[in-house]
């Protein structure tokens, strides 16, 4: 999605400070603590039984974000 050529082109044309794919840093846990550490915590906080529509999905995503433990965030950024 975000790596797709059409998406990249749209972003270049519509986002003045967009950094295109060739200029992205290499994938690294040190550069992406949320991708590697927080994602599992986020998924664990989701309650899929509550998701019945796009609206309920959005509400559950918001609730799950609020339930992420601060200790997990701090640990992921410190490691």
C-alpha positions in Angstrom: 0.0 0.0 0.0 2.4 2.8 1.2 5.2 1.3 -1.0 3.0 1.1 -4.2 4.1 3.4 -7.0 0.7 5.0 -7.4 0.6 5.7 -3.6 4.1 7.1 -3.6 3.2 9.4 -6.6 0.0 10.6 -4.9 1.9 11.3 -1.7 4.6 13.3 -3.6 1.9 15.4 -5.2 -0.2 16.0 -2.1 2.2 16.0 0.8 4.8 18.8 0.7 7.2 17.1 3.2 6.8 13.6 1.9 9.9 11.4 2.0 9.8 8.9 -0.9 10.7 5.2 -0.6 14.3 5.5 -1.9 15.1 7.9 1.0 13.6 5.8 3.8 16.0 4.3 6.3 16.5 0.6 6.3 14.1 -1.5 8.4 15.4 -1.8 11.9 13.9 -2.4 15.3 16.0 0.5 16.6 14.2 2.9 14.2 10.8 1.4 14.5 10.1 0.5 18.2 6.3 0.8 17.7 6.4 -1.7 14.8 8.3 -4.3 16.7 7.3 -4.0 20.3 4.0 -2.1 20.7 2.1 -3.9 17.9 1.8 -7.1 19.9 0.6 -5.2 23.0 -1.9 -3.3 20.8 -3.3 -6.5 19.3 -3.7 -8.1 22.7 -5.7 -5.1 23.9 -8.2 -5.4 21.0 -11.6 -7.1 21.6 -12.6 -8.5 18.3 -16.0 -9.5 19.6 -17.0 -5.9 19.8 -16.2 -5.2 16.1 -19.4 -5.4 14.0 -19.0 -2.4 11.7 -16.5 0.2 10.6 -17.7 2.5 13.3 -17.2 -0.2 16.0 -13.8 -1.0 14.6 -12.7 2.6 14.9 -14.1 2.7 18.5 -12.3 -0.5 19.5 -9.0 0.8 17.9 -9.3 3.9 20.0 -10.0 1.9 23.2 -7.1 -0.5 22.5 -4.6 2.4 22.1 -5.7 3.9 25.4 -5.2 0.4 27.1 -1.6 0.0 26.0 0.5 -0.1 29.1 3.0 2.8 29.4 5.6 0.4 30.7 5.6 -1.3 27.3 6.0 2.0 25.4 8.9 3.1 27.6 10.6 -0.3 27.4 10.3 -0.4 23.6 11.8 3.1 23.2 14.6 2.4 25.7 15.8 -0.8 24.2 
